[in-house]
Amino acid sequence: MKDFQKLYEENKDFIFRFLLKLCRNDDLAEELTQEAFFRAYMNFSSLREEKAAKVWLCQIAKNCFFAACKEQQN
């Protein structure tokens, strides 16, 4: 997949809903979605297969969620 914009448009709602299920907070889910796509953009060259994009994005989103949880505990 060469176009990050396409990746974003195809997956933004899915990632938002994924994060919403994890955190159960609309505002936090939106913030984490933005963070996840920022991280994905910065590491877009590491995405090897288009088929794996959704799994790759979910992993990034999950890591953002866990980082937010850890930050909230401190």
BAFI-3210 file (N, C-alpha, C; in Angstrom, 3 decimals, decimal comma, padded with zeros to 6 digits):
// residues 74
n [1|2|3|4|5|6|7|8|9|10|11|12|13|14|15|16|17|18|19|20|21|22|23|24|25|26|27|28|29|30|31|32|33|34|35|36|37|38|39|40|41|42|43|44|45|46|47|48|49|50|51|52|53|54|55|56|57|58|59|60|61|62|63|64|65|66|67|68|69|70|71|72|73|74]
n.u [000,860|000,771|-000,239|-000,778|-002,963|-005,123|-005,030|-005,656|-008,281|-009,717|-009,602|-010,025|-012,509|-012,893|-010,674|-011,215|-013,615|-012,611|-010,837|-012,671|-014,139|-012,196|-011,564|-013,952|-014,742|-015,584|-014,122|-011,490|-011,045|-011,090|-008,863|-006,843|-007,074|-006,157|-003,513|-002,642|-002,771|-000,937|001,427|001,417|001,753|004,325|005,754|005,175|006,662|007,416|005,328|004,657|002,925|-000,115|-002,357|-002,010|-002,485|-004,676|-004,409|-001,887|-002,418|-004,258|-002,598|-000,854|-002,743|-003,641|-001,287|-001,061|-003,298|-002,586|-000,331|-001,510|-003,066|-001,064|000,212|-001,816|-001,938|000,356]
n.v [-001,177|002,016|004,504|006,532|008,111|006,731|004,419|005,538|006,599|004,248|002,888|004,455|004,683|002,072|001,716|003,706|002,684|000,290|001,253|002,639|000,565|-000,452|001,675|002,965|005,652|008,399|010,797|010,171|007,936|009,138|010,830|008,914|007,558|009,473|009,658|007,040|006,908|008,890|007,717|005,505|006,771|007,813|005,472|004,219|003,090|000,650|-001,071|-003,958|-005,599|-005,067|-006,497|-006,954|-004,567|-003,724|-005,271|-004,417|-001,701|-002,005|-003,083|-000,938|000,928|-000,376|-000,345|002,419|002,824|001,318|002,761|005,196|004,383|003,621|006,067|007,476|006,205|007,040]
n.w [000,000|-001,000|-000,445|002,192|002,884|001,797|003,353|005,840|005,376|004,829|007,238|009,531|010,925|011,817|013,540|015,418|016,557|017,587|019,558|021,112|022,208|023,876|025,690|026,335|026,165|024,401|023,762|024,557|022,927|020,416|020,596|020,979|018,580|016,783|017,700|017,193|014,382|013,781|014,737|013,052|010,595|010,917|010,916|008,563|006,507|007,514|007,170|005,597|004,089|002,411|003,120|005,811|007,055|008,682|011,012|011,806|012,322|014,437|016,390|016,845|017,774|020,086|021,587|021,968|023,583|025,881|026,663|027,333|029,500|031,282|031,642|032,893|035,341|036,598]
ca.u [000,000|001,639|-000,888|-001,205|-004,305|-006,052|-005,009|-006,390|-009,710|-010,312|-009,512|-010,191|-013,698|-012,641|-009,733|-011,942|-014,529|-011,744|-010,378|-013,850|-014,442|-011,176|-011,541|-015,329|-014,781|-015,516|-013,038|-010,209|-010,933|-010,735|-007,475|-005,979|-007,111|-005,227|-002,160|-002,325|-002,481|000,324|002,491|001,395|002,351|005,769|006,351|004,486|007,601|007,568|004,194|005,164|001,853|-001,389|-003,293|-001,763|-002,620|-005,649|-003,793|-000,792|-003,032|-004,818|-001,478|-000,432|-003,813|-003,604|-000,120|-001,422|-004,224|-001,832|000,520|-002,393|-003,427|000,123|000,421|-002,871|-001,614|001,487]
ca.v [000,000|003,179|005,761|006,579|008,701|005,628|003,592|006,285|006,665|002,913|002,274|005,381|004,346|000,780|001,920|004,455|001,754|-000,623|001,966|002,950|-000,649|-000,601|002,720|003,359|007,103|008,949|011,768|009,463|007,101|010,012|011,249|007,753|007,280|010,422|009,244|005,791|007,209|009,633|006,709|004,712|007,600|007,897|004,152|003,660|002,290|-000,693|-001,899|-004,763|-006,144|-004,363|-007,389|-006,892|-003,183|-003,590|-005,865|-003,510|-000,524|-002,406|-003,224|000,423|001,512|-001,038|000,188|003,776|002,682|000,890|003,884|006,166|003,801|003,685|007,483|007,874|005,621|007,772]
ca.w [000,000|-001,167|-000,109|003,583|002,936|001,535|004,570|006,860|005,035|004,897|008,559|010,659|011,716|012,458|014,647|016,441|017,247|018,336|020,755|021,921|022,980|024,920|026,714|026,648|026,301|023,039|023,612|024,631|021,731|019,300|020,809|020,739|017,140|016,174|018,081|016,488|012,979|013,738|014,848|011,819|009,548|011,157|010,676|007,403|005,700|008,092|006,757|004,483|003,259|002,499|003,806|007,248|007,510|009,770|012,200|012,151|012,938|015,734|017,316|017,187|018,587|021,393|022,292|022,382|024,706|027,063|027,071|028,003|030,803|032,126|031,958|033,824|036,649|037,206]
c.u [000,899|001,044|-001,406|-002,615|-005,368|-006,161|-005,833|-007,892|-010,399|-010,409|-009,808|-011,390|-013,511|-011,743|-010,410|-012,852|-013,752|-011,294|-011,530|-014,258|-013,439|-011,346|-012,930|-015,475|-014,572|-014,324|-011,679|-010,002|-010,529|-009,276|-006,505|-005,962|-006,145|-003,781|-001,738|-001,993|-001,238|001,499|002,569|002,048|003,876|006,480|005,756|005,390|007,780|006,394|004,598|004,067|000,553|-002,413|-003,182|-002,009|-003,550|-005,083|-002,684|-001,345|-003,642|-003,722|-000,981|-001,460|-003,822|-002,427|-000,366|-002,342|-003,480|-000,905|-000,299|-002,796|-002,252|000,391|-000,598|-002,582|-000,513|001,105]
c.v [001,230|004,456|005,748|007,155|007,627|004,724|004,249|006,259|005,312|002,366|003,172|005,026|003,035|000,945|002,711|003,521|000,748|000,022|002,327|001,746|-000,848|000,414|003,211|004,856|007,700|009,878|011,092|008,595|007,937|010,461|010,107|007,356|008,201|010,032|007,994|006,065|008,067|008,658|005,844|005,486|007,647|006,578|003,455|002,769|000,873|-001,614|-002,646|-005,239|-005,382|-005,191|-007,275|-005,509|-003,049|-004,141|-004,952|-002,269|-000,847|-002,551|-001,857|001,071|000,925|-000,520|001,621|003,737|002,295|001,996|004,937|005,667|003,919|005,129|007,954|007,347|006,393|009,128]
c.w [000,000|-000,600|001,330|003,719|002,721|002,757|005,671|006,588|005,189|006,315|009,738|011,539|012,470|013,686|015,770|017,241|018,098|019,648|021,681|022,766|024,113|026,043|027,140|026,931|024,911|022,831|023,622|023,397|020,520|019,402|020,509|019,267|016,409|016,471|017,323|015,022|012,815|013,806|013,600|010,673|009,693|010,848|009,458|006,561|006,252|007,765|005,496|003,542|003,487|003,269|005,329|007,840|008,710|011,081|012,716|012,857|014,303|016,780|017,772|018,113|019,993|022,217|022,763|023,595|025,978|027,570|027,808|029,384|031,786|032,557|032,998|035,237|037,365|037,658]
res [m|k|d|f|q|k|l|y|e|e|n|k|d|f|i|f|r|f|l|l|k|l|c|r|n|d|d|l|a|e|e|l|t|q|e|a|f|f|r|a|y|m|n|f|s|s|l|r|e|e|k|a|a|k|v|w|l|c|q|i|a|k|n|c|f|f|a|a|c|k|e|q|q|n]
***
